Amino acid sequence: MEILNQFKGKTDRITQERRALLDRFTNMLSDFERPIKVNFICTHNSRRSQLAELLFHVISRELGMEDIQSYSGGTEATAFNSRMVD
């Protein structure tokens, strides 16, 4: 969890261009029924989608968005990447 704490409170590092996209995404989410379910997909669900889901979860909780649920998945079945827990 120490690595996740490094991300907290550092939203000022987000570029204005990226922030504009995130604001559009946030506004779009406000129109959906609750709870909102977001699924991050990559090929094997062994790293990228898991990291995206984790960061999204942490950031959404930091912003008080308790009604958003996040998940990760893959398009192909493979083994778990051990580097995710090293």
N, C-alpha and C positions, 0 to 999 in steps of 0.2 A: 504494500500500500504506500510505501514511501515514495515510489516513483510517481504514483498518481497525485500525491500531495504537491509535487513539483508543478503540476498543471493548474492547480487551483489558484485562482486570483490572478492569472496571467492573461486574461482575455484582451488586455491592452496590446498584446503582441499580434493580434489578428489585424491584417491589412484592411484598409477601408474598402477595397474591392470585395474581399472575402466577407467582411462584415455586412455589406449591402446584400450579398447573396444569402447570408444567414438570416438577415432581417426579413427578406422575402419568404424564406422557408418558415420562419417563426410565424409570420402573418398567415401563411397558408395553413399551418397546423391549427391556428385558432379557430378555423372553420370546421374542423373535424369533430365527430362525436368522441366522447371520452369513454374508456381510456384509449389513447392513441397507441398503436402498436407499430414499431419501426423494426424492420428486419434488414440486417446487413449481410449481403451475399458475396462470397468470392468462390473461386473454383473448389478448394478443398476444405474450407472452414478450419484451417489449421493455424492461421496467423492473422491475416489482414482483417477479415470480417470479425474475428474475436476482439482484436484491438480496437476496431472502429466501434463495436458495440459497447465495449468497456468504457472508452472515452466518452461516447455519447451518454451513457448512463451516468457517469460521474458528473459531467457538465450539466446535464438536465437536472440532476438533483441539486447541484450547487446553485442553479438558477431557480429552484423552487418548483420545478415541473414534475411533481409527484405523479401526475396522471398520464405519464408517457412510459410505456414499457418497451424495452429494446431486446432484440434477439440477434443471433448470428446463425448463418447456415452456409452450406456449400452445394455445388452442383454435381460433385463427384465424391464417392465414398473412398476415403483413404485413411491412413493412420494419423494419429495425433502428432503434431510437431512438438518434440520434447523441448525445443528452445523456448516455448511459451511459458514454461514453468521453471526454467533455470534461473 
